[in-house]
Amino acid sequence: ENATVDYDERLVTEKKIIQTIEDCGFDVPLTSSNNNLTSSLDSNFAPFTNITLKSSQPAESFPLEVINTHTFDSDNIQVCQIQVLGMTCASCVNSIEKNCHGAAGIVSIKVSLLAERATVEYDPDILDEHSISDLIKSIGFQATPIKPKREGYVDLQIYGMKSPDHVQVIERELLKHSGIIDVSINFATALATVHFDKESLGVRNIVEHIESIGFDALISDNSQKTQLESLARTREITEWRSAFYRSLAFAIPVFLISMVFPGFEWGKNLIMVQLPLGIYSGHLTALLLTIPVQFCVGKRFYVSSYKALKHKTATMDVLVVIGTTSAFIFSCFSMICGIFDRSYKPTVFFDTSTMLITFVTLGRYLENMAKGKTSVALSKLMSLTPATTTIFIKDPKTGEVTGEKKIPTELVQVGDIVKIVPGDKVPADGVVTTGQSTVDESMVTGEVNPVNKRPGDLVIGGTVNGLGTFDMEVTRSGSDTALSQIVKLVEEAQTSKAPIQEFADTVAGYFVPIVIGLGLLTFVGWMILARSLHNLPEIFKGSNNYFIVCLKLCISVIVVACPCALGLSTPTAVMVGTGIGAQNGILIKGGGPLEAGHKVTKVIFDKTGTLTKGQLDVTHYEIITNNLELTKETFFAIVGAAESSSEHPLGRSIVNYGKKLLDIETYDVDVSDFKAIAGLGIECNVVLKTSYSAVTPLSPTTDTTSKSYNVLIGNAMFLSIQHQIFIPDEAVTIKESQERLGRTAVLVAINKSFAGCIFLSDAIKPEAKVAVGALRRMGIAVAMVTGDQLLTAQAIAAQCDITEIHAGVSPKGKTQIVQSLQLEGKGNVVAMVGDGINDSPALAAADLGIALCSGTDIAIEAADIVLMRGDITDVVAAIDLSRSIFKRIKLNFIWASLYNILGIPLAMGLFIPWGFHLHPMMAGAAMACSSVSVVCSSLLLRWWSKPHWVDDGNGGVEKVVDDGGLINYLITFMKQGPVSNYGGGRYSRLAADDSF
């Protein structure tokens, strides 16, 4: 009567083991424990602990439920994605997450209902992606691991292999090729996995090498095709449409037999023919027609419900099964009673069962059609890349072009020269080498007007060429392109959850059990009332059997309730909204940023490159020395050489100015001991190899033959405080006068002596003042933060109409300012807007980080929202879109909640005294409509367009709206009357406080 258990403390506890055995019906007193036992098993499962359990029953082998108490090594955690099919509502999501959270080895799991994907963090020492997939299958859903794209690996489908010997031939020949690390070929599937060095060769080189051996090869990548089908809900639409048509074909005759024929004399005679055993012809016909619907079409509901209940969860399918099965079983039982008691006239309602399933399948069919529309934007983005493109073939020896070749786009490699003709889609990111044209970038960056492209200009993959012809050199291809990164960001956004979704998930966990309880309460309550009341409601007077009326009311309650509408409220709105944002050049990284975006109370702008153009020009300089002489050529040779190692925009502008002044392409210098101090300046040693001009020794102690200089470049604090460099009064006066003009001062010291100052100007963006004014009209405070000194900052802020200024701030200081503003008041939500270069810490610290990028550099990790254009009015658009999406989510929640709040009491019969009740068939129809209505509500976000603001000429801004759309036209019509030239994309001015 003893059981000795060796167990892993990381996975299970003594208490859990005892509880599990006691759940099987046995008493288990703990007799002894030994914590010093060392297991000889694999170290991955050590250390084990031994306990001895005493039982009054014979020893048996008990299945122990292993729970997730493992302490995970963060360096060992892996992430996988599982495609999950068969989910219909938040209850399904909750069921998967609830059961997987307790599984050994799973760190976390996030399930996206609409994307049909589960993102799982797991410990590979305990389980793999196939085990996770099997676990989800056991819960009642179809699950398939999604093979991740690995750097330096490619899967190829090989054609022409006739025998296993060909496998060895191909593997041997490929491994001879320089840059190929490993090859694995499956003869049965003709699939080859090649591991190669991306730096030395590309996929096209591998394909061409296979072709040279005598076989054909294509990239085997069905993931995008599968994802497009998943987003369009192609499989679900086909399956539910088929199920609806099949159930409808049986439901219509059952409905006619039950509801229509009894109203006619000839119909009664037809269905009331008494057959042997006392069965009526109409009842038997209805039963035979109902069986295929109940157990063939409805099979999926039974299977799903069984697996859900098996794992102690309840989904919408459980309610469908309870409602339809109750109607079917009662009808069959009534017929059986008629067989044994010929005086009893059976009461059946097979029509309720068939029509309920028909309405449910119709609802699922319409719902999936609507869901497919929510991901149209992402599907369009994924389809932007052309199938083929034309590249120039070069002679490998001479490098001369020998011809042209059309190849699949996925075989395009970095360094290829691609020919783009009028109407072509650009296959990858690159630089124009010859020719010129205009390119439509609207689908990628949201830029409405065609963009001129000349030699040296960047082009983005997925954009469409205009009427010109040009050649381009590929700089990024495949998954590295801007378009691929955009698609990845949008996918991640649409699979993430907004914090408000937790409400729906919580409700979904309790919804179905509560509804079942309300159904039983309705049945019992009305049965008691029907037998105790003398004056019964009209619904009972027309029936000889109170049980049937109460059962129908119970079924109505169970069927009308719908957790799906609540569960779809957030993900549908997020999917539509993030897709529309991507089409307009606004990349929102998930539901969290959306929720923060609609709450923003203050926006902080970085100055350089955000409020200003970021194109700094040297406008003035002063060489100021006391005891030394220095020509401007030597001055800029030394300063330009020092700044050539810096990445700061100020430094790059000085470098370019020096090159132009000296008429050189590169500085002939040696730079050593370079140090950059963030927010202050740089220090280094410069050795001039070329004499740019006659140089007088820079200090009395300097050797006249020496050309080595110690250089300090930065702000006043850097020179005077950190390095005790004396700054002459003349320099201070000039510096202050230039800063009042909005120019940035850069001070220079050479060999520990002040040498001069350089002044740079940066014009503000033309839309800066309008954007700031628009934010204020939206009720959002605005501030500016910059590393420049106060006078320069004040000059720029005055042009933008910004009153709150934080000047002379280092990157670390920007973070501290963000944090202090967050603590200013309760509910303060701060957004930081920058370029992501030197303000990444501040972007990460803010409640909402918004980064402006160059069009191809969108992988800004610190930002929550990435704007594809440099237009800062997109900051206003991003916040407006967040508000619109969140407003739609709230409307969806209100509708879904009101539907259940009003529908369930109506189904329970609370309005029967006033003559209102809900028939089970109508309850099924209402339930089907609820989810569809929520999805359609979210689809209205597709009408969203960027708000446009203009200067009103009186120091303020006013809102204008594009009247090219029907809804906007109607709004304008109601506010101003008819607008001429409707549909021409004109803009009509509205009052600044209008919101819609």
Rosetta blueprint (number, residue, H / E / L):
1 E L
2 N E
3 A E
4 T E
5 V E
6 D E
7 Y E
8 D E
9 E L
10 R L
11 L L
12 V L
13 T L
14 E H
15 K H
16 K H
17 I H
18 I H
19 Q H
20 T H
21 I H
22 E H
23 D H
24 C L
25 G L
26 F L
27 D L
28 V L
29 P L
30 L E
31 T E
32 S E
33 S E
34 N E
35 N L
36 N L
37 L L
38 T L
39 S L
40 S L
41 L L
42 D L
43 S H
44 N H
45 F H
46 A L
47 P L
48 F E
49 T E
50 N E
51 I E
52 T E
53 L E
54 K E
55 S L
56 S L
57 Q L
58 P L
59 A L
60 E L
61 S L
62 F L
63 P L
64 L L
65 E L
66 V L
67 I L
68 N L
69 T L
70 H L
71 T L
72 F L
73 D L
74 S H
75 D H
76 N H
77 I L
78 Q E
79 V E
80 C E
81 Q E
82 I E
83 Q E
84 V E
85 L E
86 G L
87 M L
88 T L
89 C L
90 A H
91 S H
92 C H
93 V H
94 N H
95 S H
96 I H
97 E H
98 K H
99 N H
100 C H
101 H H
102 G L
103 A L
104 A L
105 G L
106 I E
107 V E
108 S E
109 I E
110 K E
111 V E
112 S E
113 L L
114 L L
115 A L
116 E L
117 R E
118 A E
119 T E
120 V E
121 E E
122 Y E
123 D L
124 P L
125 D L
126 I L
127 L L
128 D L
129 E H
130 H H
131 S H
132 I H
133 S H
134 D H
135 L H
136 I H
137 K H
138 S H
139 I H
140 G L
141 F L
142 Q E
143 A E
144 T E
145 P E
146 I E
147 K L
148 P L
149 K L
150 R L
151 E L
152 G L
153 Y E
154 V E
155 D E
156 L E
157 Q E
158 I E
159 Y E
160 G L
161 M L
162 K L
163 S L
164 P H
165 D H
166 H H
167 V H
168 Q H
169 V H
170 I H
171 E H
172 R H
173 E H
174 L H
175 L H
176 K H
177 H L
178 S L
179 G L
180 I E
181 I E
182 D E
183 V E
184 S E
185 I E
186 N E
187 F L
188 A L
189 T L
190 A L
191 L E
192 A E
193 T E
194 V E
195 H E
196 F E
197 D L
198 K L
199 E L
200 S L
201 L L
202 G L
203 V H
204 R H
205 N H
206 I H
207 V H
208 E H
209 H H
210 I H
211 E H
212 S H
213 I H
214 G L
215 F L
216 D E
217 A E
218 L E
219 I E
220 S L
221 D L
222 N L
223 S H
224 Q H
225 K H
226 T H
227 Q H
228 L H
229 E H
230 S H
231 L H
232 A L
233 R L
234 T H
235 R H
236 E H
237 I H
238 T H
239 E H
240 W H
241 R H
242 S H
243 A H
244 F H
245 Y H
246 R H
247 S H
248 L H
249 A H
250 F H
251 A H
252 I H
253 P H
254 V H
255 F H
256 L H
257 I H
258 S H
259 M H
260 V H
261 F H
262 P H
263 G H
264 F L
265 E H
266 W H
267 G H
268 K H
269 N H
270 L H
271 I H
272 M L
273 V L
274 Q E
275 L L
276 P H
277 L H
278 G H
279 I L
280 Y E
281 S H
282 G H
283 H H
284 L H
285 T H
286 A H
287 L H
288 L H
289 L H
290 T H
291 I H
292 P H
293 V H
294 Q H
295 F H
296 C H
297 V H
298 G L
299 K H
300 R H
301 F H
302 Y H
303 V H
304 S H
305 S H
306 Y H
307 K H
308 A H
309 L H
310 K H
311 H L
312 K L
313 T L
314 A L
315 T L
316 M H
317 D H
318 V H
319 L H
320 V H
321 V H
322 I H
323 G H
324 T H
325 T H
326 S H
327 A H
328 F H
329 I H
330 F H
331 S H
332 C H
333 F H
334 S H
335 M H
336 I H
337 C H
338 G H
339 I H
340 F H
341 D L
342 R L
343 S L
344 Y L
345 K L
346 P L
347 T L
348 V L
349 F L
350 F H
351 D H
352 T H
353 S H
354 T H
355 M H
356 L H
357 I H
358 T H
359 F H
360 V H
361 T H
362 L H
363 G H
364 R H
365 Y H
366 L H
367 E H
368 N H
369 M H
370 A H
371 K H
372 G H
373 K H
374 T H
375 S L
376 V H
377 A H
378 L H
379 S H
380 K H
381 L H
382 M H
383 S L
384 L L
385 T L
386 P L
387 A L
388 T E
389 T E
390 T E
391 I E
392 F E
393 I E
394 K E
395 D L
396 P L
397 K L
398 T L
399 G L
400 E L
401 V E
402 T E
403 G E
404 E E
405 K E
406 K E
407 I E
408 P E
409 T H
410 E H
411 L H
412 V L
413 Q L
414 V L
415 G L
416 D L
417 I E
418 V E
419 K E
420 I E
421 V L
422 P L
423 G L
424 D L
425 K E
426 V L
427 P L
428 A L
429 D E
430 G E
431 V E
432 V E
433 T E
434 T E
435 G E
436 Q E
437 S E
438 T E
439 V E
440 D E
441 E L
442 S H
443 M H
444 V H
445 T H
446 G L
447 E L
448 V L
449 N L
450 P L
451 V E
452 N E
453 K E
454 R L
455 P L
456 G L
457 D L
458 L E
459 V E
460 I L
461 G L
462 G L
463 T L
464 V E
465 N E
466 G L
467 L L
468 G L
469 T E
470 F E
471 D E
472 M E
473 E E
474 V E
475 T E
476 R E
477 S L
478 G H
479 S H
480 D H
481 T L
482 A H
483 L H
484 S H
485 Q H
486 I H
487 V H
488 K H
489 L H
490 V H
491 E H
492 E H
493 A H
494 Q H
495 T H
496 S L
497 K L
498 A L
499 P L
500 I L
501 Q H
502 E H
503 F H
504 A H
505 D H
506 T H
507 V H
508 A H
509 G H
510 Y H
511 F H
512 V H
513 P H
514 I H
515 V H
516 I H
517 G H
518 L H
519 G H
520 L H
521 L H
522 T H
523 F H
524 V H
525 G H
526 W H
527 M H
528 I H
529 L H
530 A H
531 R H
532 S H
533 L L
534 H L
535 N L
536 L L
537 P L
538 E H
539 I H
540 F H
541 K H
542 G L
543 S L
544 N L
545 N L
546 Y H
547 F H
548 I H
549 V H
550 C H
551 L H
552 K H
553 L H
554 C H
555 I H
556 S H
557 V H
558 I H
559 V H
560 V H
561 A L
562 C L
563 P H
564 C H
565 A H
566 L H
567 G H
568 L H
569 S H
570 T H
571 P H
572 T H
573 A H
574 V H
575 M H
576 V H
577 G H
578 T H
579 G H
580 I H
581 G H
582 A H
583 Q H
584 N L
585 G L
586 I E
587 L E
588 I E
589 K L
590 G L
591 G H
592 G H
593 P H
594 L H
595 E H
596 A H
597 G H
598 H L
599 K L
600 V L
601 T L
602 K E
603 V E
604 I E
605 F E
606 D E
607 K H
608 T H
609 G H
610 T H
611 L H
612 T E
613 K L
614 G L
615 Q L
616 L L
617 D E
618 V E
619 T E
620 H E
621 Y E
622 E E
623 I E
624 I L
625 T L
626 N L
627 N L
628 L L
629 E L
630 L L
631 T L
632 K H
633 E H
634 T H
635 F H
636 F H
637 A H
638 I H
639 V H
640 G H
641 A H
642 A H
643 E H
644 S L
645 S L
646 S L
647 E L
648 H L
649 P H
650 L H
651 G H
652 R H
653 S H
654 I H
655 V H
656 N H
657 Y H
658 G H
659 K H
660 K H
661 L H
662 L H
663 D L
664 I L
665 E L
666 T L
667 Y L
668 D L
669 V E
670 D E
671 V E
672 S E
673 D E
674 F E
675 K E
676 A E
677 I E
678 A L
679 G L
680 L L
681 G E
682 I E
683 E E
684 C E
685 N E
686 V E
687 V E
688 L E
689 K L
690 T L
691 S L
692 Y L
693 S L
694 A L
695 V L
696 T L
697 P L
698 L L
699 S L
700 P L
701 T L
702 T L
703 D L
704 T L
705 T L
706 S L
707 K L
708 S E
709 Y E
710 N E
711 V E
712 L E
713 I E
714 G E
715 N L
716 A H
717 M H
718 F H
719 L H
720 S H
721 I H
722 Q H
723 H L
724 Q L
725 I L
726 F L
727 I L
728 P L
729 D H
730 E H
731 A H
732 V H
733 T H
734 I H
735 K H
736 E H
737 S H
738 Q H
739 E H
740 R L
741 L L
742 G L
743 R L
744 T E
745 A E
746 V E
747 L E
748 V E
749 A E
750 I E
751 N L
752 K L
753 S E
754 F E
755 A E
756 G E
757 C E
758 I E
759 F E
760 L E
761 S E
762 D L
763 A L
764 I E
765 K L
766 P L
767 E L
768 A H
769 K H
770 V H
771 A H
772 V H
773 G H
774 A H
775 L H
776 R H
777 R H
778 M L
779 G L
780 I L
781 A E
782 V E
783 A E
784 M E
785 V E
786 T L
787 G L
788 D L
789 Q L
790 L H
791 L H
792 T H
793 A H
794 Q H
795 A H
796 I H
797 A H
798 A H
799 Q H
800 C H
801 D L
802 I L
803 T L
804 E E
805 I E
806 H E
807 A L
808 G L
809 V L
810 S L
811 P H
812 K H
813 G H
814 K H
815 T H
816 Q H
817 I H
818 V H
819 Q H
820 S H
821 L H
822 Q H
823 L L
824 E L
825 G L
826 K L
827 G L
828 N L
829 V L
830 V E
831 A E
832 M E
833 V E
834 G E
835 D L
836 G L
837 I L
838 N L
839 D L
840 S H
841 P H
842 A H
843 L H
844 A H
845 A H
846 A L
847 D L
848 L E
849 G E
850 I E
851 A E
852 L E
853 C L
854 S L
855 G L
856 T L
857 D L
858 I L
859 A L
860 I L
861 E L
862 A L
863 A L
864 D L
865 I E
866 V E
867 L E
868 M L
869 R L
870 G L
871 D L
872 I L
873 T H
874 D H
875 V H
876 V H
877 A H
878 A H
879 I H
880 D H
881 L H
882 S H
883 R H
884 S H
885 I H
886 F H
887 K H
888 R H
889 I H
890 K H
891 L H
892 N H
893 F H
894 I H
895 W H
896 A H
897 S H
898 L H
899 Y H
900 N H
901 I H
902 L H
903 G H
904 I H
905 P H
906 L H
907 A H
908 M H
909 G L
910 L L
911 F L
912 I H
913 P H
914 W H
915 G L
916 F L
917 H L
918 L L
919 H L
920 P H
921 M H
922 M H
923 A H
924 G H
925 A H
926 A H
927 M H
928 A H
929 C H
930 S H
931 S H
932 V H
933 S H
934 V H
935 V H
936 C H
937 S H
938 S H
939 L H
940 L H
941 L H
942 R H
943 W H
944 W L
945 S L
946 K L
947 P L
948 H E
949 W E
950 V E
951 D E
952 D L
953 G L
954 N L
955 G L
956 G L
957 V E
958 E E
959 K E
960 V E
961 V E
962 D E
963 D L
964 G L
965 G L
966 L H
967 I H
968 N H
969 Y H
970 L H
971 I H
972 T H
973 F H
974 M H
975 K H
976 Q H
977 G L
978 P L
979 V L
980 S L
981 N L
982 Y L
983 G L
984 G L
985 G L
986 R L
987 Y E
988 S E
989 R E
990 L E
991 A L
992 A L
993 D L
994 D L
995 S L
996 F L
